[in-house]
Every structure is written in C-alpha cells, then in structure tokens.
Amino acid sequence: MLLLLGGGVVANNILPKNKGNGTGFLMVNWGWGLAVFAGVLVSYKSGGHLNPAVTLGIASSGAKEFVPGIPVGFASIATYIGAQFLGAFIGAVLCWLAYKKQFDTEAPAALKLGVFSTGPEVRNYVWNVVTEAIGTFVLVFVVLAVGKFTGQNPTPVANLGWLGALGVALLIVGIGASLGGPTGYAINPARDLGPRIAHAVLPIPGKGASDWAYSWVPVVGPILGGVLAGLLSNVLLP
C-alpha cells in the first residue's frame, strides 16, 4: 500500500500523459504522507512497521516488545525487515501496472527510475548519507517520542490507533517539505531498494540503468539515523 500510493504520486507528477503531471514536489510530499497513513492502517497488527530503520531504531532503544505479544528479537526483526522489502517490491510492481501505458511512452530514463527510487540533486555520497541519516533520525526520534508520551509501547499506532497513523503521515509530509530536497528523502531502506530491484527486473521500455552506484546510500543513511535515534531516545526522551 505504501509503495503503490507513494510511487503512484511520483508517477503522476513526473511521467508524461498524466492528469497530474507537473503538480510539484509538495504534492509528492502529501502523497507520500497519505501513502504512509494508508500503509500504517492496514499493517496495524504489526504496529505499522513499514520501515527497517524504524524497526531497528525501536530495537536499539531497548524496547522489549514491538507490539504486545511480539517481543523484540532476531526472529521478529528479520521477519519485519523481510516483509518490508517484499511488500515494497510488490507495491512497486503494482504501481508499474497502474501506470503501464505511461511507462511505455517515450520519456527520459531518469524519470522512469525516479518513480521507483530516490536520487540526489547533488551527488556526493558522504553528504547524501548525512542528509538521509538526519531525515530518518527525525522520523524515528519523533515516533519514539510519541511512544514515550502515550505509554510504554513504542509504536504510535498501537497507542493511538488511526490518530497515530495520521500523526506519522503528517510527520512524513513535514520531513519531505523541510529535508527532502537534497536526496528525495528515502528515509526507508525498503522503500528505495525494493522498488529499485523491481525497476531492474521489470520490462520497462527505455528504462536505462537502476543506478546501483547510489543504491547503498538510502540503505546505510536511514539505518544510521534510525539506530542513532533509538540510542539517544533513552537519554533525550526520559
């Protein structure tokens, strides 16, 4: 759900022969925020886990459970992360199916890749990692703050229901509007790598390369930011 709707708002904005073509980056921010809202709601049973950086951040914060009945441990972390990458891949494929005729039209390869994965405006791997780490730190730190504020469970959806999902959605919009410009704000390893793999394997005319040289940045940066947020939450969020 996250990648179908999130990739969809990007496709609507940048691919030719679209009614929403050229609606701008702020529309993309709102589209991604609402995509997160929908994704968190339908994954409520897991606590709304859509992002390996959030999962690892919660684990590094010392939490005992992700949600009641699901203890933090190697098996649960591996299950969450595996499902996140699989879901991201499937969502990207569904987005491609929804926009199949637009992908079939002649368009720059970079635009077609941009529906699936992020890329920097200024390519500097060190600073791109820093940007992604900062954005993800904000995401995970605020998510953990909500958990601390509302109770012992670190996952907002478990504490606040759909209001928690709405809060996370607005947070995504805010991060995109404030910090998304340099790299497109992946802030989620699964969100970027899963669809990038889909781009590599799907039969998209004129798609070009999948930019594997950059692919590690939206994985490493978010993990660093998420784990750091989890570690510092015990100091800065008593």
N, C-alpha and C positions, 0 to 999 in steps of 0.2 A: 504493500500500500504506500509506504514512504517513497520508494523509488519510482513507482508508477506515476504518482502525482507530482513528485519533485522533478523527475526527469521530464514529465509532461509539460510543466510550466516553462522549463527551459526550451523545450522543442517548440512550443507555441510562440515563444518570444523570438527565437533566432532562425528557425528554419523557414524557407520561402513557402509561399502559398498557404499561409496560415492567417486566420482571422485576428490572431493576437500578435502578429509579427511586429516587433519594434516597440512593445509596450514598456520595456525598460527593466533595469536591474531591481528597482524597488518592487515591481510586480513579481519578479523572481523571488525576492526575499519573502514576500507574503505567501507566494505559492508554496515555498519550501516550509514555511511555518505551519501552514494548514496541512501540508503533507505529513509533517511530524504529528500534528494533532490527530489526524486520522490513524496514523500508524500506531501511536501510543494507545488509542482507544481499543483497537482490535487486538492488541497484544497485552491487554490488561492482566491476563493470567500470569504472565511472566514478570509483571511490574513495569511493562512498557519498555523492555530492553530492546533497543534498535541499534545500539552503537557500542562497539568493543571498547572504545575509550571510556564510556560511561561505566560499563561493566567492570573494567579494570580499575577505574577510579573509585568505585564503591568498594571493591575488594581491598584496595590499598588503604582505604580509610579505616580498615579494621572492622567493618560491619560483619556481623555473624550470619545474617540472612539477607538474601536479595529481596524476597518477599516471604511472608510467613509460610513455612514448610519447605522452602528451598534454601538450604544452607550454602554459604559461600565456600567453595572448594574447587579443586581442579576439575572435577567432572562437570559441575554446574557451569563453571566459567567456559570450559571447552564446548559444552552444549550450546550455551548462549552465543558464543562467537561463531561457531559453525553455522548455526541457524541464521545469524545476522548476515553472513556472507552469502549464504544460499538464497535468502529472501531478497537481498539486494540484486543478485544476478537475475532472479525470476522477475522482479519488478522492472528491471531494465529491459528485459525481453518483451514484457507486456507493453511497455512504453513504445518500443520499436514497432510492435504490431499495431498499436493505436495510430501511429504516425507513419505507417509503412509507405504510403504514397508520397509523403513529404520527403522521407529519406531516399526515395527512388528518384527524386528530381535532382537536377544538377545544382550543386551548392558546394562551397569550399569545404574541404575535408575537415578543417579545424572546427567548423560549425557543427558538423555531424558528431565529431568526437566530444564537443562541448556539451551535448545533451547527456552523454554518459558519464563524463569525468571532468574534474577540475583542471585548471592550468593557470600559471601565474601570468600577470601582466608584465612583470619584470622578472626574468628568470635568474634567480640567484638562490641556489639550493639551501644555503645556510639560513638566509633571511626568510625564505619561503617556509622553512621548518619553524622558525621563530614565530612567524605570523600564525601558522596553523596551531602551534602549541599554545599561543596566547588565547586564540579564539576558543579552543577546546577547554582550556583552563577555566575560562569564564563559564562555559556551559556546565561543566562538571561541578565546579565550585558552587554555582547557584543551585543546581539540582540538589547537592548535598546540604546546602543551607536550608532549602525547603524541608528536607527530611528532618534536619535538626530542629527546625521551628515548629513542625507539626507533630513530632513524635519520634519514636525510636527507629521506625523503618526508614531507610534512606531513599526510597523511591517515591516521588510525589504522587504518582497515580494510585499507589497503594493507600496513601493517606487522604487524598483529596478527590479521588475519582476523576470525573471529566474536567473539573476545575484545575486539577493538577496537570492534565493533558493540555488544557488551554494555556496554563502558565508556561509550560515548556515550549509551546508553539510560539507564544509572544517573545520568549527569550531567543528563539531561533531567528525570528524576524529582526530583533534588536542586534544580535551578533552580526547578521548579514549586512544590515544597514550601516553599522559602525565599523566592522572589521573585515567585511567580506571582499572589499575591493581589490586588495593585492593578489589574492590567490583563488578567489571564488568560494572560499570557506567550506572546504570539505568537512572539517571538524568531526570526521567519522571515517575510520579506515574502510569499513564495509561499504559505505555509501560510494566511495570512489573506486576501490579495487574490484568489487563485484561487477559493477557496470562496465568497468574498463575491460574486464575479461569478456563480458558479453559483446562489447564493441569489436573485440579481436576475432570472435568466432562467428558473428552474425554475417549473413551475406548482404552487406550494405554496399550499393554501388558507389564507387568513388570515395570510400571512407578514409583512405590513407592509413598511416600508421597509428598505433594506440599510445604513442609517447611513453614507452616503458622507462625511458631515462628519468622521467619525473615521477613515476608511479610510486616510488618509495616515500616521497615527501608527505603526501596526505595519509600515509600509514604511520610513519615514525613521529611526525609532528603531533597529531592528535593523541597518540599513546603517551608521549612525553607530557603533554599538557594535562591529560586526564589523570595520570598517575600522580603527578605533582599536586594537582588539586586535591586528590584523595589524601595524600600525605599531610598537606598543610591544613586540611579541614579540621583536624583534631587540635591544631594549635590556634587557628584563627576563628574557628567556629565552636567555641566551648559549649 
